[in-house]
Amino acid sequence: MPELTAEQTAEPTPEPTSNQVPRLIVTWLVVTVPLAYGLFQTVRSVVPLFAG
């Protein structure tokens, strides 16, 4: 069985594409908006327990 050289076994590096930044922004929005809403609702419902 022939042995492969380092060039043959190396993974090719992905080329940066121009649509990665908008995709990253949308992904972060999909995660952070519901998280922020949930935290806001939690804080809003807990404040009366400690305020009085």
mmCIF file as gemmi writes it, N, C-alpha and C atoms, coordinates in Angstrom:
data_model
loop_
_atom_site.group_PDB
_atom_site.id
_atom_site.type_symbol
_atom_site.label_atom_id
_atom_site.label_alt_id
_atom_site.label_comp_id
_atom_site.label_asym_id
_atom_site.label_entity_id
_atom_site.label_seq_id
_atom_site.pdbx_PDB_ins_code
_atom_site.Cartn_x
_atom_site.Cartn_y
_atom_site.Cartn_z
_atom_site.occupancy
_atom_site.B_iso_or_equiv
_atom_site.pdbx_formal_charge
_atom_site.auth_seq_id
_atom_site.auth_asym_id
_atom_site.pdbx_PDB_model_num
ATOM 1 N N . MET Axp A 1 ? 0.852 -1.168 0 1 0 ? 1 A 1
ATOM 2 C CA . MET Axp A 1 ? 0 0 0 1 0 ? 1 A 1
ATOM 3 C C . MET Axp A 1 ? 0.903 1.238 0 1 0 ? 1 A 1
ATOM 4 N N . PRO Axp A 2 ? 0.745 2.128 -0.966 1 0 ? 2 A 1
ATOM 5 C CA . PRO Axp A 2 ? 1.621 3.3 -1.029 1 0 ? 2 A 1
ATOM 6 C C . PRO Axp A 2 ? 1.262 4.312 0.056 1 0 ? 2 A 1
ATOM 7 N N . GLU Axp A 3 ? 2.299 4.918 0.586 1 0 ? 3 A 1
ATOM 8 C CA . GLU Axp A 3 ? 2.076 5.926 1.613 1 0 ? 3 A 1
ATOM 9 C C . GLU Axp A 3 ? 1.782 7.276 0.961 1 0 ? 3 A 1
ATOM 10 N N . LEU Axp A 4 ? 0.879 8.03 1.584 1 0 ? 4 A 1
ATOM 11 C CA . LEU Axp A 4 ? 0.498 9.326 1.059 1 0 ? 4 A 1
ATOM 12 C C . LEU Axp A 4 ? 1.429 10.402 1.604 1 0 ? 4 A 1
ATOM 13 N N . THR Axp A 5 ? 1.722 11.387 0.796 1 0 ? 5 A 1
ATOM 14 C CA . THR Axp A 5 ? 2.562 12.494 1.239 1 0 ? 5 A 1
ATOM 15 C C . THR Axp A 5 ? 1.716 13.485 2.027 1 0 ? 5 A 1
ATOM 16 N N . ALA Axp A 6 ? 2.376 14.43 2.661 1 0 ? 6 A 1
ATOM 17 C CA . ALA Axp A 6 ? 1.667 15.428 3.456 1 0 ? 6 A 1
ATOM 18 C C . ALA Axp A 6 ? 0.734 16.259 2.585 1 0 ? 6 A 1
ATOM 19 N N . GLU Axp A 7 ? 1.136 16.536 1.347 1 0 ? 7 A 1
ATOM 20 C CA . GLU Axp A 7 ? 0.289 17.316 0.462 1 0 ? 7 A 1
ATOM 21 C C . GLU Axp A 7 ? -0.98 16.559 0.081 1 0 ? 7 A 1
ATOM 22 N N . GLN Axp A 8 ? -0.906 15.252 -0.012 1 0 ? 8 A 1
ATOM 23 C CA . GLN Axp A 8 ? -2.061 14.453 -0.399 1 0 ? 8 A 1
ATOM 24 C C . GLN Axp A 8 ? -3.04 14.257 0.746 1 0 ? 8 A 1
ATOM 25 N N . THR Axp A 9 ? -2.575 14.296 1.977 1 0 ? 9 A 1
ATOM 26 C CA . THR Axp A 9 ? -3.448 14.055 3.12 1 0 ? 9 A 1
ATOM 27 C C . THR Axp A 9 ? -3.957 15.338 3.758 1 0 ? 9 A 1
ATOM 28 N N . ALA Axp A 10 ? -3.352 16.47 3.429 1 0 ? 10 A 1
ATOM 29 C CA . ALA Axp A 10 ? -3.753 17.734 4.052 1 0 ? 10 A 1
ATOM 30 C C . ALA Axp A 10 ? -5.135 18.14 3.562 1 0 ? 10 A 1
ATOM 31 N N . GLU Axp A 11 ? -5.931 18.681 4.505 1 0 ? 11 A 1
ATOM 32 C CA . GLU Axp A 11 ? -7.246 19.19 4.153 1 0 ? 11 A 1
ATOM 33 C C . GLU Axp A 11 ? -7.077 20.514 3.421 1 0 ? 11 A 1
ATOM 34 N N . PRO Axp A 12 ? -7.847 20.743 2.385 1 0 ? 12 A 1
ATOM 35 C CA . PRO Axp A 12 ? -7.751 22.044 1.721 1 0 ? 12 A 1
ATOM 36 C C . PRO Axp A 12 ? -8.352 23.135 2.605 1 0 ? 12 A 1
ATOM 37 N N . THR Axp A 13 ? -7.717 24.287 2.606 1 0 ? 13 A 1
ATOM 38 C CA . THR Axp A 13 ? -8.239 25.388 3.412 1 0 ? 13 A 1
ATOM 39 C C . THR Axp A 13 ? -9.408 26.019 2.677 1 0 ? 13 A 1
ATOM 40 N N . PRO Axp A 14 ? -10.508 26.265 3.378 1 0 ? 14 A 1
ATOM 41 C CA . PRO Axp A 14 ? -11.673 26.855 2.704 1 0 ? 14 A 1
ATOM 42 C C . PRO Axp A 14 ? -11.402 28.301 2.321 1 0 ? 14 A 1
ATOM 43 N N . GLU Axp A 15 ? -11.88 28.663 1.171 1 0 ? 15 A 1
ATOM 44 C CA . GLU Axp A 15 ? -11.742 30.037 0.712 1 0 ? 15 A 1
ATOM 45 C C . GLU Axp A 15 ? -12.785 30.906 1.421 1 0 ? 15 A 1
ATOM 46 N N . PRO Axp A 16 ? -12.41 32.079 1.911 1 0 ? 16 A 1
ATOM 47 C CA . PRO Axp A 16 ? -13.414 32.954 2.529 1 0 ? 16 A 1
ATOM 48 C C . PRO Axp A 16 ? -14.409 33.436 1.48 1 0 ? 16 A 1
ATOM 49 N N . THR Axp A 17 ? -15.657 33.415 1.852 1 0 ? 17 A 1
ATOM 50 C CA . THR Axp A 17 ? -16.687 33.867 0.928 1 0 ? 17 A 1
ATOM 51 C C . THR Axp A 17 ? -17.289 35.161 1.436 1 0 ? 17 A 1
ATOM 52 N N . SER Axp A 18 ? -17.912 35.883 0.553 1 0 ? 18 A 1
ATOM 53 C CA . SER Axp A 18 ? -18.449 37.185 0.914 1 0 ? 18 A 1
ATOM 54 C C . SER Axp A 18 ? -19.745 37.088 1.709 1 0 ? 18 A 1
ATOM 55 N N . ASN Axp A 19 ? -20.405 35.918 1.74 1 0 ? 19 A 1
ATOM 56 C CA . ASN Axp A 19 ? -21.684 35.811 2.444 1 0 ? 19 A 1
ATOM 57 C C . ASN Axp A 19 ? -21.524 35.299 3.872 1 0 ? 19 A 1
ATOM 58 N N . GLN Axp A 20 ? -20.318 35.193 4.383 1 0 ? 20 A 1
ATOM 59 C CA . GLN Axp A 20 ? -20.131 34.696 5.743 1 0 ? 20 A 1
ATOM 60 C C . GLN Axp A 20 ? -20.525 35.731 6.789 1 0 ? 20 A 1
ATOM 61 N N . VAL Axp A 21 ? -20.269 36.992 6.549 1 0 ? 21 A 1
ATOM 62 C CA . VAL Axp A 21 ? -20.581 38.03 7.536 1 0 ? 21 A 1
ATOM 63 C C . VAL Axp A 21 ? -22.092 38.177 7.724 1 0 ? 21 A 1
ATOM 64 N N . PRO Axp A 22 ? -22.885 38.313 6.658 1 0 ? 22 A 1
ATOM 65 C CA . PRO Axp A 22 ? -24.338 38.386 6.877 1 0 ? 22 A 1
ATOM 66 C C . PRO Axp A 22 ? -24.899 37.127 7.529 1 0 ? 22 A 1
ATOM 67 N N . ARG Axp A 23 ? -24.39 35.981 7.163 1 0 ? 23 A 1
ATOM 68 C CA . ARG Axp A 23 ? -24.845 34.726 7.765 1 0 ? 23 A 1
ATOM 69 C C . ARG Axp A 23 ? -24.5 34.695 9.246 1 0 ? 23 A 1
ATOM 70 N N . LEU Axp A 24 ? -23.321 35.181 9.605 1 0 ? 24 A 1
ATOM 71 C CA . LEU Axp A 24 ? -22.915 35.232 11.009 1 0 ? 24 A 1
ATOM 72 C C . LEU Axp A 24 ? -23.809 36.176 11.805 1 0 ? 24 A 1
ATOM 73 N N . ILE Axp A 25 ? -24.124 37.327 11.228 1 0 ? 25 A 1
ATOM 74 C CA . ILE Axp A 25 ? -24.992 38.292 11.905 1 0 ? 25 A 1
ATOM 75 C C . ILE Axp A 25 ? -26.387 37.712 12.113 1 0 ? 25 A 1
ATOM 76 N N . VAL Axp A 26 ? -26.938 37.082 11.089 1 0 ? 26 A 1
ATOM 77 C CA . VAL Axp A 26 ? -28.276 36.485 11.213 1 0 ? 26 A 1
ATOM 78 C C . VAL Axp A 26 ? -28.267 35.371 12.248 1 0 ? 26 A 1
ATOM 79 N N . THR Axp A 27 ? -27.23 34.565 12.248 1 0 ? 27 A 1
ATOM 80 C CA . THR Axp A 27 ? -27.145 33.466 13.222 1 0 ? 27 A 1
ATOM 81 C C . THR Axp A 27 ? -27.098 34.006 14.641 1 0 ? 27 A 1
ATOM 82 N N . TRP Axp A 28 ? -26.297 35.041 14.878 1 0 ? 28 A 1
ATOM 83 C CA . TRP Axp A 28 ? -26.225 35.624 16.216 1 0 ? 28 A 1
ATOM 84 C C . TRP Axp A 28 ? -27.549 36.253 16.617 1 0 ? 28 A 1
ATOM 85 N N . LEU Axp A 29 ? -28.244 36.878 15.662 1 0 ? 29 A 1
ATOM 86 C CA . LEU Axp A 29 ? -29.552 37.461 15.978 1 0 ? 29 A 1
ATOM 87 C C . LEU Axp A 29 ? -30.568 36.385 16.343 1 0 ? 29 A 1
ATOM 88 N N . VAL Axp A 30 ? -30.537 35.274 15.623 1 0 ? 30 A 1
ATOM 89 C CA . VAL Axp A 30 ? -31.47 34.178 15.903 1 0 ? 30 A 1
ATOM 90 C C . VAL Axp A 30 ? -31.245 33.63 17.311 1 0 ? 30 A 1
ATOM 91 N N . VAL Axp A 31 ? -30.023 33.683 17.785 1 0 ? 31 A 1
ATOM 92 C CA . VAL Axp A 31 ? -29.714 33.168 19.125 1 0 ? 31 A 1
ATOM 93 C C . VAL Axp A 31 ? -29.951 34.231 20.197 1 0 ? 31 A 1
ATOM 94 N N . THR Axp A 32 ? -29.487 35.451 19.961 1 0 ? 32 A 1
ATOM 95 C CA . THR Axp A 32 ? -29.5 36.448 21.032 1 0 ? 32 A 1
ATOM 96 C C . THR Axp A 32 ? -30.848 37.114 21.261 1 0 ? 32 A 1
ATOM 97 N N . VAL Axp A 33 ? -31.661 37.267 20.233 1 0 ? 33 A 1
ATOM 98 C CA . VAL Axp A 33 ? -32.957 37.927 20.429 1 0 ? 33 A 1
ATOM 99 C C . VAL Axp A 33 ? -33.862 37.108 21.36 1 0 ? 33 A 1
ATOM 100 N N . PRO Axp A 34 ? -34.064 35.806 21.114 1 0 ? 34 A 1
ATOM 101 C CA . PRO Axp A 34 ? -34.876 35.033 22.069 1 0 ? 34 A 1
ATOM 102 C C . PRO Axp A 34 ? -34.238 34.948 23.457 1 0 ? 34 A 1
ATOM 103 N N . LEU Axp A 35 ? -32.915 34.871 23.503 1 0 ? 35 A 1
ATOM 104 C CA . LEU Axp A 35 ? -32.235 34.829 24.795 1 0 ? 35 A 1
ATOM 105 C C . LEU Axp A 35 ? -32.459 36.126 25.571 1 0 ? 35 A 1
ATOM 106 N N . ALA Axp A 36 ? -32.311 37.24 24.911 1 0 ? 36 A 1
ATOM 107 C CA . ALA Axp A 36 ? -32.528 38.532 25.569 1 0 ? 36 A 1
ATOM 108 C C . ALA Axp A 36 ? -33.979 38.675 26.021 1 0 ? 36 A 1
ATOM 109 N N . TYR Axp A 37 ? -34.923 38.249 25.196 1 0 ? 37 A 1
ATOM 110 C CA . TYR Axp A 37 ? -36.332 38.324 25.574 1 0 ? 37 A 1
ATOM 111 C C . TYR Axp A 37 ? -36.608 37.45 26.801 1 0 ? 37 A 1
ATOM 112 N N . GLY Axp A 38 ? -36.056 36.247 26.816 1 0 ? 38 A 1
ATOM 113 C CA . GLY Axp A 38 ? -36.247 35.36 27.959 1 0 ? 38 A 1
ATOM 114 C C . GLY Axp A 38 ? -35.639 35.919 29.234 1 0 ? 38 A 1
ATOM 115 N N . LEU Axp A 39 ? -34.461 36.505 29.124 1 0 ? 39 A 1
ATOM 116 C CA . LEU Axp A 39 ? -33.844 37.113 30.297 1 0 ? 39 A 1
ATOM 117 C C . LEU Axp A 39 ? -34.648 38.314 30.786 1 0 ? 39 A 1
ATOM 118 N N . PHE Axp A 40 ? -35.146 39.122 29.863 1 0 ? 40 A 1
ATOM 119 C CA . PHE Axp A 40 ? -35.963 40.269 30.232 1 0 ? 40 A 1
ATOM 120 C C . PHE Axp A 40 ? -37.225 39.819 30.967 1 0 ? 40 A 1
ATOM 121 N N . GLN Axp A 41 ? -37.894 38.809 30.446 1 0 ? 41 A 1
ATOM 122 C CA . GLN Axp A 41 ? -39.107 38.31 31.089 1 0 ? 41 A 1
ATOM 123 C C . GLN Axp A 41 ? -38.807 37.716 32.464 1 0 ? 41 A 1
ATOM 124 N N . THR Axp A 42 ? -37.688 37.04 32.587 1 0 ? 42 A 1
ATOM 125 C CA . THR Axp A 42 ? -37.305 36.459 33.875 1 0 ? 42 A 1
ATOM 126 C C . THR Axp A 42 ? -37.03 37.547 34.9 1 0 ? 42 A 1
ATOM 127 N N . VAL Axp A 43 ? -36.261 38.541 34.521 1 0 ? 43 A 1
ATOM 128 C CA . VAL Axp A 43 ? -35.959 39.645 35.447 1 0 ? 43 A 1
ATOM 129 C C . VAL Axp A 43 ? -37.233 40.382 35.806 1 0 ? 43 A 1
ATOM 130 N N . ARG Axp A 44 ? -38.097 40.595 34.84 1 0 ? 44 A 1
ATOM 131 C CA . ARG Axp A 44 ? -39.357 41.311 35.091 1 0 ? 44 A 1
ATOM 132 C C . ARG Axp A 44 ? -40.247 40.551 36.075 1 0 ? 44 A 1
ATOM 133 N N . SER Axp A 45 ? -40.247 39.234 36.005 1 0 ? 45 A 1
ATOM 134 C CA . SER Axp A 45 ? -41.111 38.474 36.896 1 0 ? 45 A 1
ATOM 135 C C . SER Axp A 45 ? -40.46 38.239 38.266 1 0 ? 45 A 1
ATOM 136 N N . VAL Axp A 46 ? -39.156 38.381 38.369 1 0 ? 46 A 1
ATOM 137 C CA . VAL Axp A 46 ? -38.461 38.142 39.641 1 0 ? 46 A 1
ATOM 138 C C . VAL Axp A 46 ? -38.383 39.42 40.481 1 0 ? 46 A 1
ATOM 139 N N . VAL Axp A 47 ? -38.382 40.567 39.862 1 0 ? 47 A 1
ATOM 140 C CA . VAL Axp A 47 ? -38.249 41.835 40.591 1 0 ? 47 A 1
ATOM 141 C C . VAL Axp A 47 ? -39.311 41.976 41.679 1 0 ? 47 A 1
ATOM 142 N N . PRO Axp A 48 ? -40.591 41.67 41.451 1 0 ? 48 A 1
ATOM 143 C CA . PRO Axp A 48 ? -41.559 41.807 42.547 1 0 ? 48 A 1
ATOM 144 C C . PRO Axp A 48 ? -41.26 40.895 43.747 1 0 ? 48 A 1
ATOM 145 N N . LEU Axp A 49 ? -40.592 39.796 43.533 1 0 ? 49 A 1
ATOM 146 C CA . LEU Axp A 49 ? -40.268 38.919 44.65 1 0 ? 49 A 1
ATOM 147 C C . LEU Axp A 49 ? -39.286 39.573 45.606 1 0 ? 49 A 1
ATOM 148 N N . PHE Axp A 50 ? -38.371 40.366 45.083 1 0 ? 50 A 1
ATOM 149 C CA . PHE Axp A 50 ? -37.348 40.991 45.917 1 0 ? 50 A 1
ATOM 150 C C . PHE Axp A 50 ? -37.652 42.438 46.25 1 0 ? 50 A 1
ATOM 151 N N . ALA Axp A 51 ? -38.592 43.06 45.554 1 0 ? 51 A 1
ATOM 152 C CA . ALA Axp A 51 ? -38.871 44.475 45.775 1 0 ? 51 A 1
ATOM 153 C C . ALA Axp A 51 ? -39.912 44.7 46.871 1 0 ? 51 A 1
ATOM 154 N N . GLY Axp A 52 ? -40.661 43.712 47.16 1 0 ? 52 A 1
ATOM 155 C CA . GLY Axp A 52 ? -41.641 44.037 48.181 1 0 ? 52 A 1
ATOM 156 C C . GLY Axp A 52 ? -42.441 42.883 48.508 1 0 ? 52 A 1
